[in-house]
């Protein structure tokens, strides 16, 4: 029997200053659209300056579909006029972002 992988768990916290989305588990082709849906659901275009903070410090695996999901969330924020913050980032995911050259695009400080 194959080992069970932990599910992707997404918690969305709404606040006056914006939204904090905390994800844990794995972001892969099976889970990526779930993350996009949960993270972008609270975006309201034209709302006064809002921030969506995505905490993926407990995401232990992220494949190319997961990276595409992060890009999609960032672009949805931009289209809605929101600020996107990706922090914290699990070291294994950070390595993938560094290798792909996306760390700077996401505004992550040099490590």
Rosetta constraint file for C-alpha pairs under 8 A:
AtomPair CA 6 CA 25 HARMONIC 5.66 0.50
AtomPair CA 6 CA 26 HARMONIC 7.09 0.50
AtomPair CA 7 CA 25 HARMONIC 5.77 0.50
AtomPair CA 7 CA 26 HARMONIC 6.83 0.50
AtomPair CA 8 CA 23 HARMONIC 6.83 0.50
AtomPair CA 8 CA 24 HARMONIC 5.71 0.50
AtomPair CA 8 CA 25 HARMONIC 4.56 0.50
AtomPair CA 8 CA 26 HARMONIC 5.49 0.50
AtomPair CA 8 CA 27 HARMONIC 6.65 0.50
AtomPair CA 8 CA 31 HARMONIC 6.61 0.50
AtomPair CA 9 CA 23 HARMONIC 5.56 0.50
AtomPair CA 9 CA 24 HARMONIC 5.25 0.50
AtomPair CA 9 CA 25 HARMONIC 6.36 0.50
AtomPair CA 10 CA 21 HARMONIC 6.82 0.50
AtomPair CA 10 CA 22 HARMONIC 5.68 0.50
AtomPair CA 10 CA 23 HARMONIC 4.49 0.50
AtomPair CA 10 CA 24 HARMONIC 6.68 0.50
AtomPair CA 10 CA 35 HARMONIC 6.91 0.50
AtomPair CA 10 CA 38 HARMONIC 7.30 0.50
AtomPair CA 11 CA 21 HARMONIC 5.69 0.50
AtomPair CA 11 CA 22 HARMONIC 5.18 0.50
AtomPair CA 11 CA 23 HARMONIC 6.49 0.50
AtomPair CA 12 CA 19 HARMONIC 6.96 0.50
AtomPair CA 12 CA 20 HARMONIC 5.91 0.50
AtomPair CA 12 CA 21 HARMONIC 4.56 0.50
AtomPair CA 12 CA 22 HARMONIC 6.53 0.50
AtomPair CA 12 CA 38 HARMONIC 7.36 0.50
AtomPair CA 12 CA 39 HARMONIC 7.29 0.50
AtomPair CA 13 CA 19 HARMONIC 5.73 0.50
AtomPair CA 13 CA 20 HARMONIC 5.13 0.50
AtomPair CA 13 CA 21 HARMONIC 6.31 0.50
AtomPair CA 14 CA 18 HARMONIC 6.29 0.50
AtomPair CA 14 CA 19 HARMONIC 4.70 0.50
AtomPair CA 14 CA 20 HARMONIC 6.55 0.50
AtomPair CA 15 CA 19 HARMONIC 5.89 0.50
AtomPair CA 15 CA 20 HARMONIC 7.87 0.50
AtomPair CA 17 CA 49 HARMONIC 7.90 0.50
AtomPair CA 17 CA 50 HARMONIC 5.85 0.50
AtomPair CA 17 CA 51 HARMONIC 6.61 0.50
AtomPair CA 18 CA 50 HARMONIC 4.83 0.50
AtomPair CA 18 CA 51 HARMONIC 4.63 0.50
AtomPair CA 18 CA 52 HARMONIC 5.78 0.50
AtomPair CA 18 CA 53 HARMONIC 7.86 0.50
AtomPair CA 19 CA 42 HARMONIC 7.46 0.50
AtomPair CA 19 CA 50 HARMONIC 7.81 0.50
AtomPair CA 19 CA 51 HARMONIC 6.27 0.50
AtomPair CA 19 CA 52 HARMONIC 4.79 0.50
AtomPair CA 19 CA 53 HARMONIC 6.23 0.50
AtomPair CA 20 CA 52 HARMONIC 5.85 0.50
AtomPair CA 20 CA 53 HARMONIC 4.74 0.50
AtomPair CA 20 CA 54 HARMONIC 6.03 0.50
AtomPair CA 20 CA 55 HARMONIC 7.38 0.50
AtomPair CA 21 CA 39 HARMONIC 6.28 0.50
AtomPair CA 21 CA 52 HARMONIC 7.31 0.50
AtomPair CA 21 CA 53 HARMONIC 6.11 0.50
AtomPair CA 21 CA 54 HARMONIC 4.86 0.50
AtomPair CA 21 CA 55 HARMONIC 6.08 0.50
AtomPair CA 22 CA 54 HARMONIC 5.98 0.50
AtomPair CA 22 CA 55 HARMONIC 4.64 0.50
AtomPair CA 22 CA 56 HARMONIC 6.26 0.50
AtomPair CA 23 CA 35 HARMONIC 7.93 0.50
AtomPair CA 23 CA 54 HARMONIC 7.64 0.50
AtomPair CA 23 CA 55 HARMONIC 6.22 0.50
AtomPair CA 23 CA 56 HARMONIC 5.32 0.50
AtomPair CA 23 CA 57 HARMONIC 7.74 0.50
AtomPair CA 23 CA 58 HARMONIC 6.65 0.50
AtomPair CA 23 CA 59 HARMONIC 6.41 0.50
AtomPair CA 24 CA 56 HARMONIC 6.49 0.50
AtomPair CA 24 CA 57 HARMONIC 7.42 0.50
AtomPair CA 24 CA 58 HARMONIC 4.56 0.50
AtomPair CA 24 CA 59 HARMONIC 4.57 0.50
AtomPair CA 24 CA 60 HARMONIC 7.52 0.50
AtomPair CA 25 CA 58 HARMONIC 6.46 0.50
AtomPair CA 25 CA 59 HARMONIC 4.79 0.50
AtomPair CA 25 CA 60 HARMONIC 5.97 0.50
AtomPair CA 25 CA 61 HARMONIC 7.21 0.50
AtomPair CA 26 CA 31 HARMONIC 7.61 0.50
AtomPair CA 26 CA 59 HARMONIC 5.49 0.50
AtomPair CA 26 CA 60 HARMONIC 5.82 0.50
AtomPair CA 26 CA 61 HARMONIC 4.78 0.50
AtomPair CA 26 CA 62 HARMONIC 6.03 0.50
AtomPair CA 27 CA 31 HARMONIC 5.60 0.50
AtomPair CA 27 CA 32 HARMONIC 5.60 0.50
AtomPair CA 27 CA 35 HARMONIC 7.87 0.50
AtomPair CA 27 CA 59 HARMONIC 7.10 0.50
AtomPair CA 27 CA 61 HARMONIC 6.15 0.50
AtomPair CA 27 CA 62 HARMONIC 4.77 0.50
AtomPair CA 27 CA 63 HARMONIC 6.73 0.50
AtomPair CA 27 CA 65 HARMONIC 7.69 0.50
AtomPair CA 27 CA 66 HARMONIC 4.95 0.50
AtomPair CA 28 CA 32 HARMONIC 5.61 0.50
AtomPair CA 28 CA 61 HARMONIC 7.56 0.50
AtomPair CA 28 CA 62 HARMONIC 5.72 0.50
AtomPair CA 28 CA 63 HARMONIC 5.25 0.50
AtomPair CA 28 CA 64 HARMONIC 7.37 0.50
AtomPair CA 28 CA 65 HARMONIC 5.67 0.50
AtomPair CA 28 CA 66 HARMONIC 5.04 0.50
AtomPair CA 29 CA 33 HARMONIC 7.90 0.50
AtomPair CA 29 CA 63 HARMONIC 7.37 0.50
AtomPair CA 29 CA 64 HARMONIC 7.91 0.50
AtomPair CA 29 CA 65 HARMONIC 5.10 0.50
AtomPair CA 29 CA 66 HARMONIC 6.65 0.50
AtomPair CA 31 CA 35 HARMONIC 6.60 0.50
AtomPair CA 31 CA 66 HARMONIC 7.91 0.50
AtomPair CA 32 CA 36 HARMONIC 6.35 0.50
AtomPair CA 32 CA 65 HARMONIC 6.37 0.50
AtomPair CA 32 CA 66 HARMONIC 5.36 0.50
AtomPair CA 32 CA 69 HARMONIC 5.70 0.50
AtomPair CA 33 CA 37 HARMONIC 6.01 0.50
AtomPair CA 33 CA 69 HARMONIC 6.95 0.50
AtomPair CA 34 CA 38 HARMONIC 6.19 0.50
AtomPair CA 35 CA 39 HARMONIC 5.93 0.50
AtomPair CA 35 CA 69 HARMONIC 7.37 0.50
AtomPair CA 36 CA 40 HARMONIC 5.91 0.50
AtomPair CA 36 CA 69 HARMONIC 6.01 0.50
AtomPair CA 36 CA 70 HARMONIC 7.66 0.50
AtomPair CA 36 CA 72 HARMONIC 7.18 0.50
AtomPair CA 36 CA 73 HARMONIC 6.00 0.50
AtomPair CA 37 CA 41 HARMONIC 5.84 0.50
AtomPair CA 38 CA 42 HARMONIC 7.86 0.50
AtomPair CA 39 CA 54 HARMONIC 7.99 0.50
AtomPair CA 39 CA 73 HARMONIC 6.95 0.50
AtomPair CA 40 CA 73 HARMONIC 6.43 0.50
AtomPair CA 40 CA 76 HARMONIC 6.88 0.50
AtomPair CA 40 CA 77 HARMONIC 7.56 0.50
AtomPair CA 43 CA 77 HARMONIC 7.05 0.50
AtomPair CA 43 CA 80 HARMONIC 6.61 0.50
AtomPair CA 43 CA 82 HARMONIC 7.69 0.50
AtomPair CA 44 CA 80 HARMONIC 6.47 0.50
AtomPair CA 45 CA 79 HARMONIC 7.62 0.50
AtomPair CA 45 CA 80 HARMONIC 4.20 0.50
AtomPair CA 45 CA 81 HARMONIC 6.35 0.50
AtomPair CA 45 CA 82 HARMONIC 7.89 0.50
AtomPair CA 46 CA 80 HARMONIC 6.55 0.50
AtomPair CA 46 CA 81 HARMONIC 6.54 0.50
AtomPair CA 47 CA 81 HARMONIC 7.82 0.50
AtomPair CA 49 CA 81 HARMONIC 7.46 0.50
AtomPair CA 49 CA 82 HARMONIC 6.38 0.50
AtomPair CA 49 CA 83 HARMONIC 7.65 0.50
AtomPair CA 50 CA 81 HARMONIC 7.85 0.50
AtomPair CA 50 CA 82 HARMONIC 5.17 0.50
AtomPair CA 50 CA 83 HARMONIC 6.30 0.50
AtomPair CA 51 CA 82 HARMONIC 5.52 0.50
AtomPair CA 51 CA 83 HARMONIC 4.60 0.50
AtomPair CA 51 CA 84 HARMONIC 5.91 0.50
AtomPair CA 51 CA 85 HARMONIC 7.27 0.50
AtomPair CA 52 CA 77 HARMONIC 7.38 0.50
AtomPair CA 52 CA 82 HARMONIC 6.95 0.50
AtomPair CA 52 CA 83 HARMONIC 6.19 0.50
AtomPair CA 52 CA 84 HARMONIC 5.06 0.50
AtomPair CA 52 CA 85 HARMONIC 6.23 0.50
AtomPair CA 53 CA 84 HARMONIC 6.03 0.50
AtomPair CA 53 CA 85 HARMONIC 4.63 0.50
AtomPair CA 53 CA 86 HARMONIC 5.96 0.50
AtomPair CA 53 CA 87 HARMONIC 6.98 0.50
AtomPair CA 54 CA 84 HARMONIC 7.64 0.50
AtomPair CA 54 CA 85 HARMONIC 6.11 0.50
AtomPair CA 54 CA 86 HARMONIC 4.92 0.50
AtomPair CA 54 CA 87 HARMONIC 6.15 0.50
AtomPair CA 54 CA 88 HARMONIC 7.77 0.50
AtomPair CA 55 CA 86 HARMONIC 6.25 0.50
AtomPair CA 55 CA 87 HARMONIC 5.14 0.50
AtomPair CA 55 CA 88 HARMONIC 5.22 0.50
AtomPair CA 55 CA 89 HARMONIC 6.67 0.50
AtomPair CA 56 CA 86 HARMONIC 7.51 0.50
AtomPair CA 56 CA 87 HARMONIC 6.78 0.50
AtomPair CA 56 CA 88 HARMONIC 5.87 0.50
AtomPair CA 56 CA 89 HARMONIC 4.96 0.50
AtomPair CA 56 CA 90 HARMONIC 6.19 0.50
AtomPair CA 57 CA 87 HARMONIC 7.22 0.50
AtomPair CA 57 CA 88 HARMONIC 4.84 0.50
AtomPair CA 57 CA 89 HARMONIC 4.36 0.50
AtomPair CA 57 CA 90 HARMONIC 4.22 0.50
AtomPair CA 57 CA 91 HARMONIC 7.90 0.50
AtomPair CA 58 CA 89 HARMONIC 7.70 0.50
AtomPair CA 58 CA 90 HARMONIC 6.02 0.50
AtomPair CA 59 CA 89 HARMONIC 7.72 0.50
AtomPair CA 59 CA 90 HARMONIC 6.03 0.50
AtomPair CA 59 CA 93 HARMONIC 7.39 0.50
AtomPair CA 60 CA 90 HARMONIC 6.45 0.50
AtomPair CA 60 CA 92 HARMONIC 6.38 0.50
AtomPair CA 60 CA 93 HARMONIC 6.92 0.50
AtomPair CA 61 CA 92 HARMONIC 6.81 0.50
AtomPair CA 61 CA 93 HARMONIC 6.39 0.50
AtomPair CA 62 CA 66 HARMONIC 5.15 0.50
AtomPair CA 62 CA 67 HARMONIC 6.63 0.50
AtomPair CA 62 CA 93 HARMONIC 6.04 0.50
AtomPair CA 62 CA 96 HARMONIC 8.00 0.50
AtomPair CA 63 CA 67 HARMONIC 6.36 0.50
AtomPair CA 64 CA 68 HARMONIC 6.15 0.50
AtomPair CA 65 CA 69 HARMONIC 6.18 0.50
AtomPair CA 66 CA 70 HARMONIC 6.38 0.50
AtomPair CA 67 CA 71 HARMONIC 6.36 0.50
AtomPair CA 67 CA 97 HARMONIC 7.98 0.50
AtomPair CA 68 CA 72 HARMONIC 6.11 0.50
AtomPair CA 69 CA 73 HARMONIC 6.18 0.50
AtomPair CA 70 CA 74 HARMONIC 6.22 0.50
AtomPair CA 71 CA 75 HARMONIC 6.14 0.50
AtomPair CA 72 CA 76 HARMONIC 6.08 0.50
AtomPair CA 73 CA 77 HARMONIC 6.25 0.50
AtomPair CA 74 CA 78 HARMONIC 6.38 0.50
AtomPair CA 74 CA 84 HARMONIC 5.88 0.50
AtomPair CA 75 CA 79 HARMONIC 6.14 0.50
AtomPair CA 76 CA 80 HARMONIC 6.22 0.50
AtomPair CA 77 CA 81 HARMONIC 6.13 0.50
AtomPair CA 77 CA 82 HARMONIC 4.78 0.50
AtomPair CA 77 CA 83 HARMONIC 6.26 0.50
AtomPair CA 77 CA 84 HARMONIC 6.10 0.50
AtomPair CA 78 CA 82 HARMONIC 5.59 0.50
AtomPair CA 78 CA 83 HARMONIC 6.74 0.50
AtomPair CA 78 CA 84 HARMONIC 7.56 0.50
AtomPair CA 85 CA 106 HARMONIC 7.62 0.50
AtomPair CA 85 CA 107 HARMONIC 7.74 0.50
AtomPair CA 86 CA 106 HARMONIC 6.76 0.50
AtomPair CA 86 CA 107 HARMONIC 7.78 0.50
AtomPair CA 86 CA 108 HARMONIC 7.48 0.50
AtomPair CA 87 CA 108 HARMONIC 7.95 0.50
AtomPair CA 89 CA 93 HARMONIC 6.51 0.50
AtomPair CA 89 CA 94 HARMONIC 5.97 0.50
AtomPair CA 90 CA 94 HARMONIC 6.07 0.50
AtomPair CA 91 CA 95 HARMONIC 6.18 0.50
AtomPair CA 92 CA 96 HARMONIC 6.74 0.50
AtomPair CA 93 CA 97 HARMONIC 6.35 0.50
AtomPair CA 94 CA 98 HARMONIC 6.04 0.50
AtomPair CA 94 CA 103 HARMONIC 7.30 0.50
AtomPair CA 95 CA 99 HARMONIC 6.04 0.50
AtomPair CA 96 CA 100 HARMONIC 6.15 0.50
AtomPair CA 97 CA 101 HARMONIC 6.05 0.50
AtomPair CA 97 CA 102 HARMONIC 4.92 0.50
AtomPair CA 97 CA 103 HARMONIC 5.06 0.50
AtomPair CA 98 CA 102 HARMONIC 6.13 0.50
AtomPair CA 98 CA 103 HARMONIC 5.31 0.50
AtomPair CA 101 CA 105 HARMONIC 7.53 0.50
AtomPair CA 102 CA 106 HARMONIC 6.19 0.50
AtomPair CA 103 CA 107 HARMONIC 6.35 0.50
AtomPair CA 103 CA 108 HARMONIC 5.22 0.50
AtomPair CA 103 CA 109 HARMONIC 7.62 0.50
AtomPair CA 103 CA 110 HARMONIC 7.92 0.50
AtomPair CA 104 CA 108 HARMONIC 5.46 0.50
AtomPair CA 104 CA 109 HARMONIC 7.09 0.50
AtomPair CA 104 CA 110 HARMONIC 7.76 0.50
